Amino acid sequence: MSWAPPEEAARPERQDRPGGHRGTDVRHEHATGFHREWARLLQGGHGVAVDPAILDRLISRTAGLLHRAQLERPFQPELATEAGALLVDAQFTDPAVLSRAVELLQLQPLDDRAPQLCGAFAAGWAAALRERTLREQESIRLAADTARQEIEKALRASEARFRALFESAAIGIGLGDVDGTILTVNRALQDLFGARPEDLQGRRVGDLVHPEDTPGVWEAYEELIAGKREYFQFDKPYYRQDGEVVWTHLTVSLIRDDDGKPVYQVAMLEDITDRYRLQERLRHQANHDPLTGLPNRAAFFERLEKLFEEPEPGARFGLCYVDLDGFKVVNDSLGHDTGDQLLTAVAGRLEAALTPLGHLVARLGGDEFVVLLENCRGEQEAVAAAKTVLAALTKPVLIGDHRLAVGASVGVLERRVASTTPGAAVRAADLTLYRAKEAGRGRWVLFDPQENARAVSRYTVSVRMPSALDRGEFFIDYQPLCSLRDGSLVSVEALVRWRHPQLGVLGPEEFIGIAEETGLIMPLGRWVLEQACTQAADWVRQFGDAAPQLNVNLAVRQARSASLVGDVERILRTTGLSPAKLQLEITESTVVGPEDEALKYLHALVDLGVSLAVDDFGTGWSNLAYLRDLPVSGLKIAGSFVGDLHDPGKDAALGWRIISGLVSLAHTLGLTVTAEGVETGADADRLRQMGCDWAQGWHFGRPVRPADIARRIAEGSGR
């Protein structure tokens, strides 16, 4: 719907043109209807005598502004604000005008700008009336001052002017002495309170206290009558004679005698009841979830942050982060309408169970809720609140013909206010919630500082990682792989490290998983391969055939990438490293079947002359028959097999038999066998006796810098 002045509305579109302009006609009809209702409103008078020609221009001007405000993109509140101000300038100051105008605007078929348009219009009307009030107040003060200074020569004239202004003012005015006794009131103030003069005159100002008085209003009043300030302004409620509440914008000024001694106080009251109620509705909408009626995210954070403003020593608080289990299934299977009904029912149960305990229940969005425990008495109370949440959701929710079982996971945090911040507390509660989800759902989990520290570190790593490669924070160490026959260095495994500026040096187990989740493993893996091949080629140039083979790990995502073969071919060509010197290590999960696309890429790598090995064999659940189809030449037994041999709780003899079986299996398939995690000479001897070919582990050398490997090569080659 759009509004237009009558001259625009009076030009109907032709109906006989192809396609028609029915939409334009409808808009003009609506605009004409609005203009007619707007004119009827302003022509009602409201105690204002306006020349008909001026009134017509006022109607057209204000309707046009509202029309433009509706059409402008983006919304321009100043147009509606100007319309409200024009009415006040034209003496339309009766609060009934504002009330009826807002009702009329709300009745129009507006889009979602209706609250903004009404708010801007009311704000303009109120601001203009306030300015007019202040001007009238200044006039009153000037009149009173003039009467005081020129009382001998113009007392009667000044008094007449003051009385005329006093009686005809559109806002309520009252005069009182410095003792707080009301001396006289004008007609507008009587109407405001719905009272007679005798109901107000002689009463004490202190009798007009309201329970919802703005903090500081009476302190300011005491300072004024004591002569410490000249005036003050507050929004203040009063009770009318009929018991109803009227909200006013109160301005109280002090009048002094010739010697500067306070003698009178003048109070001016502007009725802002409609504006106040409109603001309250808008404020409620801004701070409450429209679906469930619970406080929303903004209201929750506002309440939480207040706890941290001036906490008492030792003050504590608790948070229960709640996430419904399986809510997405309801939305996907039964539709969003059913999902919304379920959320509303859940919100009602949580509010009914926890609000009587003094806890705030808010909806953060989606199927996430939060419970805030102010002045929490310890972990037991926070855990009790979490149990109350789960108990409230035990029974199924009946929606239509469906009985929906609803469960939840709860992350529980209980802390001293002084020990954390609002943001850190929310993040900790959220991370604890995910721990509850991972633990199996339908349960509560209490905040664990150590687990939180690990999660925060993980988050810190994920945030820093995208730029770490560009910053040169990664480097590569190399771990020796030695022949069990004579202990000679036969290969080195490239192991990437991250020199994190806050967390120190991180091993691959601390960031490779995150890199795979985020997709950063592709550029990182390509960088590792380039750097390692460059280093291996340099060793070949220095030591010739004595240079060891290079082993580089491939992530699953890399092995499944169509660009893998091209990347490897390019890197070998640019670095000058022979393909025979490169072995790529893959995991058992890289290929999931004989038809897997990754298998094609692996065969293409072998065709280049690169060898492949299965890393950490025995830790997965791959079909052993896949080894027959994989183009691999080596197999690395997972270090956990060797490590378990020294676990008192496990059968060492059985462990050795398993390793022996794996070695025999690999040799049957023609594969070279490498044992990982070898840390003692005794284990190395036993593996050699079983026929294991190579080994790596701390017994043969820890991961070291390239210079250390170069020295070891030189020593082994006699250089």
Secondary structure as the mmCIF struct_conf table of DSSP 4:
data_model
#
loop_
_struct_conf.conf_type_id
_struct_conf.id
_struct_conf.beg_label_comp_id
_struct_conf.beg_label_asym_id
_struct_conf.beg_label_seq_id
_struct_conf.end_label_comp_id
_struct_conf.end_label_asym_id
_struct_conf.end_label_seq_id
HELX_RH_AL_P HELX_RH_AL_P1 PRO A 6 ALA A 9
TURN_TY1_P TURN_TY1_P1 ALA A 10 ALA A 10
BEND BEND1 ARG A 11 ARG A 11
HELX_LH_PP_P HELX_LH_PP_P1 PRO A 12 ARG A 14
BEND BEND2 GLN A 15 ARG A 17
TURN_TY1_P TURN_TY1_P2 PRO A 18 GLY A 19
HELX_RH_AL_P HELX_RH_AL_P2 ARG A 22 LEU A 42
TURN_TY1_P TURN_TY1_P3 GLN A 43 GLY A 44
TURN_TY1_P TURN_TY1_P4 HIS A 46 GLY A 47
HELX_RH_AL_P HELX_RH_AL_P3 PRO A 52 LEU A 71
BEND BEND3 ARG A 73 PRO A 74
HELX_RH_AL_P HELX_RH_AL_P4 PRO A 77 ASP A 89
TURN_TY1_P TURN_TY1_P5 ALA A 90 GLN A 91
HELX_RH_AL_P HELX_RH_AL_P5 PRO A 95 LEU A 107
BEND BEND4 GLN A 108 GLN A 108
TURN_TY1_P TURN_TY1_P6 ASP A 112 ARG A 113
HELX_RH_AL_P HELX_RH_AL_P6 ALA A 114 GLN A 149
TURN_TY1_P TURN_TY1_P7 GLU A 150 GLU A 150
HELX_RH_AL_P HELX_RH_AL_P7 ILE A 151 SER A 168
BEND BEND5 ALA A 170 ILE A 171
STRN STRN1 GLY A 172 ASP A 177
TURN_TY1_P TURN_TY1_P8 VAL A 178 ASP A 179
BEND BEND6 GLY A 180 GLY A 180
STRN STRN2 THR A 181 THR A 181
STRN STRN3 ILE A 182 VAL A 185
HELX_RH_AL_P HELX_RH_AL_P8 ARG A 187 PHE A 193
TURN_TY1_P TURN_TY1_P9 GLY A 194 GLY A 194
HELX_RH_AL_P HELX_RH_AL_P9 PRO A 197 LEU A 200
TURN_TY1_P TURN_TY1_P10 GLN A 201 GLY A 202
STRN STRN4 ARG A 204 ARG A 204
HELX_RH_3T_P HELX_RH_3T_P1 VAL A 205 LEU A 208
TURN_TY1_P TURN_TY1_P11 PRO A 211 GLU A 212
HELX_LH_PP_P HELX_LH_PP_P2 ASP A 213 THR A 214
TURN_TY1_P TURN_TY1_P12 PRO A 215 GLY A 216
HELX_RH_AL_P HELX_RH_AL_P10 VAL A 217 ILE A 225
TURN_TY1_P TURN_TY1_P13 ALA A 226 GLY A 227
BEND BEND7 LYS A 228 LYS A 228
BEND BEND8 GLU A 230 GLU A 230
STRN STRN5 TYR A 231 TYR A 239
TURN_TY1_P TURN_TY1_P14 GLN A 241 ASP A 242
BEND BEND9 GLY A 243 GLY A 243
STRN STRN6 VAL A 245 ARG A 256
TURN_TY1_P TURN_TY1_P15 ASP A 258 ASP A 259
BEND BEND10 GLY A 260 GLY A 260
STRN STRN7 PRO A 262 ASP A 271
HELX_RH_AL_P HELX_RH_AL_P11 THR A 273 ASN A 287
STRN STRN8 HIS A 288 HIS A 288
TURN_TY1_P TURN_TY1_P16 PRO A 290 THR A 292
BEND BEND11 LEU A 294 LEU A 294
STRN STRN9 PRO A 295 PRO A 295
HELX_RH_AL_P HELX_RH_AL_P12 ARG A 297 LEU A 307
TURN_TY1_P TURN_TY1_P17 PHE A 308 GLU A 309
BEND BEND12 GLU A 310 GLU A 310
HELX_LH_PP_P HELX_LH_PP_P3 PRO A 311 GLU A 312
TURN_TY1_P TURN_TY1_P18 PRO A 313 GLY A 314
STRN STRN10 ARG A 316 ASP A 325
TURN_TY1_P TURN_TY1_P19 GLY A 326 GLY A 326
HELX_RH_AL_P HELX_RH_AL_P13 PHE A 327 LEU A 334
HELX_RH_AL_P HELX_RH_AL_P14 HIS A 336 LEU A 354
HELX_RH_3T_P HELX_RH_3T_P2 THR A 355 LEU A 357
TURN_TY1_P TURN_TY1_P20 GLY A 358 GLY A 358
STRN STRN11 LEU A 360 GLY A 365
TURN_TY1_P TURN_TY1_P21 GLY A 366 ASP A 367
STRN STRN12 GLU A 368 GLU A 374
TURN_TY1_P TURN_TY1_P22 ASN A 375 ASN A 375
HELX_RH_AL_P HELX_RH_AL_P15 GLU A 379 ALA A 392
TURN_TY1_P TURN_TY1_P23 LEU A 393 LEU A 393
BEND BEND13 THR A 394 LYS A 395
HELX_LH_PP_P HELX_LH_PP_P4 PRO A 396 PRO A 396
STRN STRN13 VAL A 397 ILE A 399
TURN_TY1_P TURN_TY1_P24 GLY A 400 ASP A 401
STRN STRN14 HIS A 402 LEU A 404
STRN STRN15 GLY A 407 ARG A 416
HELX_RH_3T_P HELX_RH_3T_P3 VAL A 417 SER A 419
BEND BEND14 THR A 420 THR A 420
HELX_RH_AL_P HELX_RH_AL_P16 PRO A 422 GLU A 438
TURN_TY1_P TURN_TY1_P25 ALA A 439 GLY A 440
BEND BEND15 ARG A 441 ARG A 443
STRN STRN16 TRP A 444 LEU A 446
HELX_RH_AL_P HELX_RH_AL_P17 PRO A 449 ALA A 468
TURN_TY1_P TURN_TY1_P26 LEU A 469 GLY A 472
STRN STRN17 PHE A 474 SER A 483
TURN_TY1_P TURN_TY1_P27 LEU A 484 ASP A 486
STRN STRN18 LEU A 489 HIS A 500
TURN_TY1_P TURN_TY1_P28 PRO A 501 LEU A 503
STRN STRN19 GLY A 504 LEU A 506
HELX_RH_3T_P HELX_RH_3T_P4 PRO A 508 GLU A 510
TURN_TY1_P TURN_TY1_P29 PHE A 511 PHE A 511
HELX_RH_AL_P HELX_RH_AL_P18 ILE A 512 THR A 518
TURN_TY1_P TURN_TY1_P30 GLY A 519 LEU A 520
HELX_RH_AL_P HELX_RH_AL_P19 ILE A 521 PHE A 543
HELX_RH_3T_P HELX_RH_3T_P5 GLY A 544 ALA A 546
BEND BEND16 ALA A 547 ALA A 547
HELX_LH_PP_P HELX_LH_PP_P5 PRO A 548 PRO A 548
STRN STRN20 GLN A 549 ASN A 553
HELX_RH_AL_P HELX_RH_AL_P20 VAL A 556 ALA A 559
TURN_TY1_P TURN_TY1_P31 ARG A 560 ARG A 560
TURN_TY1_P TURN_TY1_P32 ALA A 562 SER A 563
HELX_RH_AL_P HELX_RH_AL_P21 LEU A 564 THR A 575
TURN_TY1_P TURN_TY1_P33 GLY A 576 GLY A 576
HELX_RH_3T_P HELX_RH_3T_P6 PRO A 579 LYS A 581
STRN STRN21 LEU A 582 ILE A 586
TURN_TY1_P TURN_TY1_P34 GLU A 588 SER A 589
BEND BEND17 THR A 590 THR A 590
BEND BEND18 GLY A 593 GLY A 593
TURN_TY1_P TURN_TY1_P35 PRO A 594 GLU A 595
HELX_RH_AL_P HELX_RH_AL_P22 GLU A 597 LEU A 608
TURN_TY1_P TURN_TY1_P36 GLY A 609 GLY A 609
STRN STRN22 SER A 611 PHE A 617
TURN_TY1_P TURN_TY1_P37 GLY A 618 GLY A 618
BEND BEND19 THR A 619 GLY A 620
TURN_TY1_P TURN_TY1_P38 LEU A 624 ALA A 625
HELX_RH_AL_P HELX_RH_AL_P23 TYR A 626 ASP A 629
BEND BEND20 LEU A 630 LEU A 630
BEND BEND21 SER A 633 SER A 633
STRN STRN23 GLY A 634 ILE A 637
HELX_RH_AL_P HELX_RH_AL_P24 GLY A 639 ASP A 644
TURN_TY1_P TURN_TY1_P39 LEU A 645 HIS A 646
TURN_TY1_P TURN_TY1_P40 PRO A 648 GLY A 649
BEND BEND22 LYS A 650 LYS A 650
HELX_RH_AL_P HELX_RH_AL_P25 ALA A 652 THR A 668
TURN_TY1_P TURN_TY1_P41 LEU A 669 GLY A 670
STRN STRN24 THR A 672 ALA A 675
BEND BEND23 THR A 680 THR A 680
HELX_RH_AL_P HELX_RH_AL_P26 GLY A 681 GLN A 689
TURN_TY1_P TURN_TY1_P42 MET A 690 GLY A 691
STRN STRN25 TRP A 694 ALA A 695
BEND BEND24 GLY A 697 GLY A 697
TURN_TY1_P TURN_TY1_P43 TRP A 698 PHE A 700
STRN STRN26 VAL A 704 VAL A 704
HELX_RH_AL_P HELX_RH_AL_P27 PRO A 706 SER A 717
TURN_TY1_P TURN_TY1_P44 GLY A 718 GLY A 718
#
